[in-house]
Amino acid sequence: AALARAAGDLLGDAGGGKKLNQSQLVAILGALTSREPLTAIQGPPGTGKTATICALLKLAARGLADTPGEDAPRDGLNTGGGPASGPRRGVTLLACADSNAAVDQLLEGLLRIGVKAVRLGQPARVSEQLRQATMLARAQSHPDQAPVTTLRDRLGDLARFLPSLSGRDLDEAKKTLAVGWKQVRKLETRINDEIISSAEVVCATLVGAGSEHICGRTFPLVVIDECTQATEPRCATALSLARGRAIVVGDQKQLPPTVMFAKGLGTSLFDRAIAAGMTPALLTTQYRMHPLLSRFSSVTFYSGAVADGNGPRPLPACWPADRHLLFVDVPGREDSAGQSRLNRAEARVVVDMVARLCGGR
């Protein structure tokens, strides 16, 4: 009860002025107070899966939840029902997903609710508006970066001068370069460690979890989003970094892992955990679809457990019919593009309809 009250105070706003609903709070508290080292959250389409993950990470990062594996005593709450130790203020957690787009969503959601997060990975693969939160950008703005840049420039100048040296001068220059580059690596490692240690959450793809920036580190809590779309070997790297609890999030009713050639990788870790007897916490309120659409998926895939958080909205003036659900027959043919298929006629109709609905025409 005490943890629930703290969670309500801390997580009352899930971002954008939206409150967490009952199933989201139950999933968060259940995952963070479970005695099991691995728990699962199932998020059907539109049920606020990303918001739930971000709120969960905020609660854990602020030291209010039990997470096994942290050596120092908690300065948060003692609910009496969880493990004997948990995260304290100052710990760093790890959040991963299979795709760059999903990691960017997590990062954006965390920053929106005030969580100090840093993104591993190549800035070119990160959304432009989030690049200031990347490891590279944080390193470039670090107070100790200027001496590193100066030392690098000097070493570069000396390296270019090597062909003109010989004998003892050449030997001395090579020694200077060796010592200098060792110093550069030491300074850069210290900067990276400071950035990681000052973050509440490190965000990375499952492949990026093997980055040298977090090599040798472990985390009291690891969260894997898109777990049902990732192969087990891709999840293994992130799981190996968990010294305490791991939480997998996904929806086994949606797309499975994409496996083109290798056999035996079509079963996700999420599916395997369910087959072994784990029951995921189900998010039961969706906000994305009109009830005409959500009713089908709820009944067909979720035994009617997913309810609508929003009622039907009035039809816009530009809507071309008097009903909410339309099927549009588009004459045209489907073309191949590598291993994918495309239909340009359908794409043009979609663009035209979106433009009309957005007031562009």
N, C-alpha and C positions, 0 to 999 in steps of 0.2 A: 504493500500500500504506500509506504514511504517513497519507494522508487517510482511508483506510478505518479504520485503527486509531483515529484521532482521532474519527471519526464513531461508532465503536463505543463509545468511552469517553463521549462527550458524549450520545449518543442511545440508550444501552442501555435506558433506561426511556422508553417512548413515552407514558407517562401511565397511571395506574391500575394500575401494577405490571406492565404488559405490555411485552414486548420486541419490538423491530422484527424482522420476519422477513426472510429472505434477499431476496425480491423487492422489499420496501420499501427495503432498504438499497441494492440495485442501482439502483433507480429514482432514489433521492436522489443517490447518487454520480454516476450517469450524467448526470443533469440539471445538476449543479453543476460537472462537469468537461468537459462537452461544449464543443467549439469553436464550435458553432452558436449564434446569438443567440436562437433559438426552439427549445424542446424540448417534448415532450409526455409525460404520464403517463396511462395508461388504468387506471381503477379500477372493475372490475366490482362489483356489489352486495356489500357486506359485507367487502370486502378491505382496509379500513382506509385509505381514501383521505384522510380528514381527518387522521388520525394521521400519515400520510406527509407531507402538506403541512406540518403543524406542526413535525415533526422537521426537515424540509428548511429551513424558515425559521429554526429555532433554530440549525442548523449554519451557515447563511449569515450570520446576524446576529452570531454570535460570531467572525466573521472567519477561519474555517478553510477556506473554499472559494473557488475561483476564480470571480469574476464580473466580466466585462468592464465597463468604464465607470467604475470608481472611480479617481480621479486619484492618491490617495495610495498609497504602497507598502504591501503587506500586512505585518502583523506575525504572520500565521498560518503556514501550511505552504506550501512550494513543492514541488508534485508534479512539476514539470517538464513536465506534459502539457497545461496549460491556458493561457489567455491570460496576458499579462504582468502584468496588474494585477487586483486583486479587492477585495472589501470588507474593511475593517479594523474593529476594534472601534470602536463609536460610529456606524456607518452605520444608516440607517433604510430598511427595506424596505416594499414595498406588497403587500398580499394582498387580492384582490377576489373577489366571487362575484356572481351575478346576483340572488339573492334575499337578503332580510334574514335569513331563517332560516339560510341557509348561511353568511353572514358571522358570525352569532352562534355557530355551531358552530366556526368557525375561531378566533374570539376566545376562546371557552371552552377550546378545546384548547391554545391558546398560553399562556393564563394558567395552566393546569394544570401545564404543564411548565416554568414559570418564565420565560417570555419576556415582556418588557415591551411590552405592546401597548395601543394606543388605538383606539377605534372612532369613526369619523365617522358622522354621520347624526342624525336626530331621535331623542331618547331614547324617545319614545312607540313607536317602531318597533323598539326593542331589548328583548330579554328583560329582565325586571325585575331578575334576579339579576346582570346584566352592566352595568347602567346606570352603576355607579361607574367603569367603564372608558371611558365615552363622553367625547368632547371637551368637552361642556358641563360634565359633572361634574368633570373634571380642571381645567377653567378656573375653576370656582366655588371649588375648594379650593386654587387657586394662591395663594402668599403675596402676590402683587401685586394680587390681585383686590379686596381691601378698598378701596384708594385709588381704583380704577376705579369701584366702586359708589358711593363717596362723591361723586366728581366727577359721575357720572351724575345722582345725586339733586339736587345743587346746580344743574346745568344744567336739569334738569326744572323745578325751582322757579322758576328765572329765566324759562324759556319760558312758564310759566303767568302770569307777572307782566307779560309784554310788552303785552297789551291796555291796560294802565293807563299805559303810557309814551308819550311823544311827543317829537318834536324830537331834540335831541342825546342825551338819555337813551336814547331808543329806538335810535338809531344805535350808541351805545356798547354797549348790551345785545346787539344783534345781532352786533357784532364779538366780544364776549365769548363768545357762544354758538358762533360759527364756530370760534374758536380752541379753545374747550373741547372741542367734538365732535371736532375734529382730534386733540387730545391723547388723547381716549378711544380713537379708532380706532388711534392709534399704540401705546398701552399694550396694547390687546387683541391687536393683531397680534404684539407682542413676546411676550405670554403664549402665544398660539397657536403661535408659532414655537418657543418653548422646550419646549412639550409635545410637538410633533411631533419635534423634534430629540432629545429625551431618550428617545423610544420606539424600540424595536428593530423593531417592525412596526406599520404603520398598516393598519387593517382598514376596508374600505368596500365598498358595493355598486358595481357597474359604473357606475351613474348617479352615486353619491356620489364616485366618483373625480374628478368635475369640481367638487368642493367648493372654495369660496374658501380653505379652511384649507390646502390644498396647492397652490393656484394658483401657478404659476411654479416649482414644485419638479419635480425628476426623481429617479428611484430606480435604484440599480444592479441591483436585481432586482424584477421584478413577477411575481406568481403569480396566475393566474386560475383559480378553481375553478368548477365547473358550466359549463365552456366550451362543452360540447356542447349545453347548453340555452339558450344566449344567442345573440342575433343578432350578426352581425359589427359593425354600428355601435355596439352597446352595449360591445363589447370594445375598440373603437378608442380610447375615452377613456383607458382604463387602459394600453393599449399605448403611447400617445403619451407617457406619463410614464416609460417605461423608457429609460434611457440606456445600459443594459448588456444584461442577459439577461432574457428573458421565458419563463415556464414555464406551459403551459396544461394543465389537468387536467380529465378528464371521462371519458365512456364513450360512444362513438358507437353502441353497441348499445342504448342506452337512449333516453329521450325526446329528440326534437330540439327546436329552438327553437319556442316557441309564436308563430305568426304568424297573426293573424286576418284582416287586410285587405291589407297590403303584399305585393307579389309579389317573388320573387327573394331573400327573406331566410331561406329555410328551410334553407340550407346553413350550418352553423356554421364558425367559424374552425378548430376542431379537425378537422372533416371535410375542409376545404379543404387543410389542412396534410398530412393523410394522402394525399389525392389527388395532392398535389405530390411525394410520395415520402418523407415523414417516417414513421418507424416509432416509435410510442409505446412507452415501457417499460410492460409489463403487470404489474399486481399479481396474483399468482397464488394467494394463499391467502385463502379466505373464512371468516369466523367467525360469520356471521349466521344462515345457514339450516341446517336439518336436511339431511343428505346426500340424502334422497329428493327434496328440492326443488332443491338445488344441482346435482345430477347432470344434471337436465334443462337448466338454463341453461348449464352448463359445456359440455356436448356440443353443444347447439343453437347457441349464440352464440360460444363461445370455443374451439372445436375441442378440447374436453376439457382445456384448459390450466389451468383453475382447480380447485385441490384444496381439501379441507376441512381447516381448522385445528383443528376440534373434532369428536370422534366423536359418535355418537348418544347422547342422554341417556335415562335410564329414564323411562317414562311416569309422569306425576303420578297420584296416587291418584284425583283427581277427573276424569281424562280419560274421556270416555264410550265408549271403544272400546279394542280390543286392538291397534290399529295406529296408527302415527304420523301418517299422512296421511288426512284426512277430507274428503269433499265433502258439504256440507249443503245439501239442497234446501229452499228457503224459499218457500212460497206467498206471493204478494204482487204488487203492481204497481209499476211505475216511474213516478215523477212528474217533471215538468219544473220547474226553478227558474231562470228566465232562460235562459242558454245551457248550464246544467248539468243533470244528472239526479240524482235521489235515489230511494232505495228504503227507506222507513221500516221495513218489516218486516225486511229484512236487517240494518239498523242495530241494531234491537232484539235480534236474535239474536246479533250480534257483541258487543254490550254485555253480554248475559247470559253468553256463553261466557267473555269476559275476566274478568268478576266471579267466575265459578266458579273459573277457573284462579288468580286472585289471592287466593282464599280469602274473597271478599266474601259468598259465599252457601253 
